[in-house]
Amino acid sequence: MNKKISLGLAVAMSLLMVILTICVTLLWSMQIFNAKSNNLSEREAMYAKLQEVDHLVRQNYYGDIDEDTLNDHIIAGYVAGIGDKYGMYFTAEQYAEQMQSYDGKMATIGIGTVIDASGYIKIIEVYPDSAAETSGLKVSDLIVKVEDLDVTAETAEQAVKALQGDAGTKVNVTIRRESEDISVEVTRRRIEVPTVNHRMIGEVGYLKIKEFNDSTTNQFKRALDDLKGNGAKSLVFDVRNNPGGTVKSVAQILDMLVPEGDIVSATYKDGTTEVLYTSDAKEENLPMVVLINQKSASAAELFAQALKDYEKASIVGVNSYGKGLMQRIYKLQDGSALDITVGKYNPPKSPNYDQIGVKPDFEVKLSAEQEKNFLELNETNDPQLIKALEVAGGDVKNTVPVEEEPSSSQEGEEGGSSSSEGESSSPEGEESSSSQDSSSSSQDSSSSSQESSSSSEDSSSSEESSSSNP
């Protein structure tokens, strides 16, 4: 039996729903208004305090004030104050250097270096067709003096920077080789800094990726084609000590390796998620292994996890650094720039790994002595590389795979680092994923630092001697 309600009751119920909707909307609007009002009040208080300090200083400070230096430090202090682990402020000069590091080309003498235990600059790589090669510099040479600057533990970074300059200019370098000091004049030239080294190890193609920048993609493709042309039956990608780099470059490389699908997405402050890069149907079908360690960070972690997500590669080594946050660089009107965390980036299928890291399928640790002499390791004495070669060849009998544990958290956003969605065509809004907290080996001095900056912070700070590419 159908029940009917009176017209008056229907009108009353409709009116009640309208009133309820209005009340909810008003409450929601008031919350937003109050939040914005509080935020505005806080900002007004901040500006007022800064104005008060500025007035007191200008009225009473005995010394002279360099306005440019003061402004730079004010902005740098602001960025430091927001608690962004990877955030930073670039002066106009620093910003230009950072963009150059993403480009992968620089005016340099053409060497990869680390700071030796003695405090001297040790050459660990001489780039092909570089001024350093032409001038006769060799691996293991120690740089003890640059122009009139004696190299010590305190001046080493300054000396590394002094090796760089404008193309065509000359720099006098004193090297120590077998207890003999030799003075060499080197003419800087603009080169593409090598970020990918490769060679055949038996039937396995080995590629060492030092960082991800705009030059890395083509270098990787050339190396991959060369190894396959030389009969490689499997591939080992070594991203140990890789601090990261731009999202664009690692996505372009992954596109060569994985099947059609998403490569990386970003989740922003408002909760929205955006797919940044996808791959086409073309993929690499050779067996693959990725080598990682505790200093593999950011884009390097994305590289490893994406290959694992698509079941294209096994991972060998130890748990990686754990940086899944994305930074973006905003250029300011005076040529300086802000580099702040804008979101977290996600692998194709697995959860975000920030503060968690990427877990290896086969855990292999190095001894303290092996870690100390990492640059001297090779396929005869590097346990991690030896295991990777075994896995690549199908021999996995000596190491038990690491059991997967359920991820308890996908969150853990902590700070930021510089990021460029890879859109290097526009300096504003560049997104990268480099670890400034992790050290890298033999990269541009401007690289980790960014990050990878680097970098820089993802740059996770270098726990060993720093390395660069003067």
HELIX and SHEET records of a PDB file:
HELIX    1   1 LEU A    7  ASN A   60  1                                  54    
HELIX    2   2 GLU A   67  GLY A   81  1                                  15    
HELIX    3   3 ALA A   92  ASP A  103  1                                  12    
HELIX    4   4 ALA A  131  THR A  134  1                                   4    
HELIX    5   5 ALA A  156  ALA A  162  1                                   7    
HELIX    6   6 THR A  216  GLY A  229  1                                  14    
HELIX    7   7 VAL A  247  LEU A  257  1                                  11    
HELIX    8   8 ALA A  299  ASP A  309  1                                  11    
HELIX    9   9 ALA A  368  LYS A  372  1                                   5    
HELIX   10  10 PHE A  374  GLU A  376  5                                   3    
HELIX   11  11 PRO A  383  ALA A  392  1                                  10    
SHEET    1   A 4 MET A  88  PHE A  90  0                                        
SHEET    2   A 4 ALA A 337  ASN A 346 -1                                        
SHEET    3   A 4 GLY A 261  TYR A 268 -1                                        
SHEET    4   A 4 THR A 273  SER A 279 -1                                        
SHEET    1   B 5 MET A  88  PHE A  90  0                                        
SHEET    2   B 5 ALA A 337  ASN A 346 -1                                        
SHEET    3   B 5 LEU A 325  LYS A 331 -1                                        
SHEET    4   B 5 GLU A 430  GLN A 436 -1                                        
SHEET    5   B 5 GLY A 244  THR A 246 -1                                        
SHEET    1   C 5 MET A  88  PHE A  90  0                                        
SHEET    2   C 5 ALA A 337  ASN A 346 -1                                        
SHEET    3   C 5 LEU A 325  LYS A 331 -1                                        
SHEET    4   C 5 GLU A 430  GLN A 436 -1                                        
SHEET    5   C 5 ASP A 458  SER A 460  1                                        
SHEET    1   D 2 LYS A 105  THR A 108  0                                        
SHEET    2   D 2 ARG A 189  GLU A 192 -1                                        
SHEET    1   E 5 LEU A 149  ASP A 150  0                                        
SHEET    2   E 5 LEU A 142  VAL A 146 -1                                        
SHEET    3   E 5 ILE A 121  VAL A 126 -1                                        
SHEET    4   E 5 ILE A 111  ILE A 115 -1                                        
SHEET    5   E 5 SER A 467  SER A 468 -1                                        
SHEET    1   F 4 LEU A 149  ASP A 150  0                                        
SHEET    2   F 4 LEU A 142  VAL A 146 -1                                        
SHEET    3   F 4 LYS A 170  ARG A 177 -1                                        
SHEET    4   F 4 GLU A 180  THR A 187 -1                                        
SHEET    1   G 6 VAL A 196  ILE A 201  0                                        
SHEET    2   G 6 VAL A 204  ILE A 209 -1                                        
SHEET    3   G 6 SER A 234  ASP A 238  1                                        
SHEET    4   G 6 MET A 288  ILE A 292  1                                        
SHEET    5   G 6 ALA A 313  GLY A 317  1                                        
SHEET    6   G 6 PHE A 362  GLU A 363  1                                        
END                                                                             
